Amino acid sequence: MSGHDGAGRAKSRGGPSFLGTAPLLVVVALGGCTTVGPDFTRPEVSLTENWGAKGDPRIATQTATDSQWWKAFNDPALNRLVELANQQNLPLQVAGLRIVEARARLGVATGQQFPQVQAAFGNVTAQGLSKNAANVSGLDTHFVNYELGFDAVWELDFWGRYRRGVEAESDNVLASVADYYSALVSLTAEVARTYTVIRTFEVRIGQARENERIQQEGLQIAESRFRNGATSELDVTQATTLLESTRASIPQLLTGLQQARNALSTLLGQPPGMVEELLAGPQEIPQAPALVAVGVPAEILRRRPDIRAAELFAAAQCARIGVAKAELYPSFTLFGTIGLQATSGAGTSFNLGDSLFYSLGPRIRWPFFNYGRIKNTVRVEDARFQQLLVGYRNAVLQAAQEVENSLAGYINAQETVVFEQRAVNAAQRSVELSFVQYREGAVDYQRVLDAQRSLLQQQNNLAQARSSVATSLIALYKALGGGWESRQEQPIVPEPTLDEMKKRTNWGELLSQPSAPETKKSPEPAKH
């Protein structure tokens, strides 16, 4: 829409009659600006007033969820791992960089509200005409044309097209922040879960080695009785079979342990084999607190960043309907070109005072013969918006389901631990009694074998039940959306990454540290 063509300049020199009314046109146009398209309203989703576990003495519904829930396990190693993961995890850094990208996109959308074209231009053209060409008699055949000027084009935001674009990108920035927090919630839960898996493997390996010791003792008793003729060789072979089977399980458990440690290394942004020192300390499965605060169902709308992100993405899409609808109406554009032009040659003076040229005025564009293209574009944006509204409702219901499932798993796993502990106590007593009776010849070795197998199985069941309590509680805290608050005042991009980006590009304030203001806001429900 640039206006520096030769014909335009020739006409402008006469002084257009509307020049004095141009400011009035701008004022009238801006004063009449409106915004087309719907305004976003957060969809309503029905939730129960209380969780299904209300009334259980282990669940507190009147207290908000702990923002640093992993510290409830009272495990210094776990606390350190969570801290390092928050600082070093690579996918989390990618989520932080998406915030930076969204900020830049917002800057692009904001700039569209101002004159879309502001360009200085200039050129020098030397021309030579053929003396044998027609109609050149008496003219300069060699001359130089000089031109210097400025172009500006401003499409007025009469229907709110660009304002809706800014609204959409603003919501996208906040949605990217919510996505960052959601990644943080998932990361914290995954670190805690992986740590629990590691401790569970360590406990099971310890139990297997203890059973190996007990079974070795049983084999020695069987061999002694066989040498003395008190029993057959069958007792020895049976004892050897059980012992070697237990020994064979240890390498498998060690493989699982190493794989879990490797997974933890990746979560910490480190190569495999870098977490051994961080795992120093008691090799015990994390113990859940006696009382867990879960709040009420309505709080997940505020606490869960993924729900907040779903809402904000829907709000951004709602604004895009307005962007598309604005194309149905005429657009009003102000354009202008001003500059200096002169030609130098034989017999021609180069007088800059007489070289001014300009061209300006309004322009109206209305693509009313669009064959339904624009209307269908609006329909496309509206259908996408409705999809996101339904997705938001589904996200809320899934969040409630995850909480209820985790609550049921946590409560029932605790019940299982009580029964499994009793079973382990009984199995240990059975092993002791079977050894005594076998030495005295009161029972055969099959009773000893059965008791030892039962002990190992019950110990494994108990370890798994205790692990299930911890992992169910971790899943519950994740479902409640806890853990993102700890990073509100922290940088979203590591300092070395910032330095690397600044060397390539001038980022202005977009990479400011500490975090930009929007990353400090809690994900409250949007108000539109």
Secondary structure as UniProt FT lines:
FT   HELIX           6..12
FT   TURN            13..14
FT   TURN            17..18
FT   HELIX           19..21
FT   HELIX           22..31
FT   TURN            52..55
FT   TURN            57..58
FT   STRAND          59..60
FT   TURN            67..68
FT   HELIX           69..73
FT   HELIX           76..88
FT   HELIX           90..111
FT   TURN            112..113
FT   STRAND          117..128
FT   TURN            131..132
FT   TURN            134..135
FT   TURN            137..138
FT   STRAND          142..155
FT   TURN            158..159
FT   HELIX           161..227
FT   TURN            228..229
FT   HELIX           233..267
FT   TURN            268..269
FT   TURN            272..273
FT   HELIX           277..279
FT   STRAND          292..293
FT   HELIX           297..299
FT   HELIX           300..303
FT   HELIX           305..325
FT   HELIX           326..328
FT   STRAND          331..345
FT   TURN            346..347
FT   HELIX           352..354
FT   STRAND          356..365
FT   TURN            371..372
FT   HELIX           373..439
FT   TURN            440..441
FT   HELIX           445..479
FT   TURN            480..481
FT   HELIX           484..487
FT   TURN            488..489
FT   HELIX           495..504
FT   TURN            508..511
FT   HELIX           517..520
//
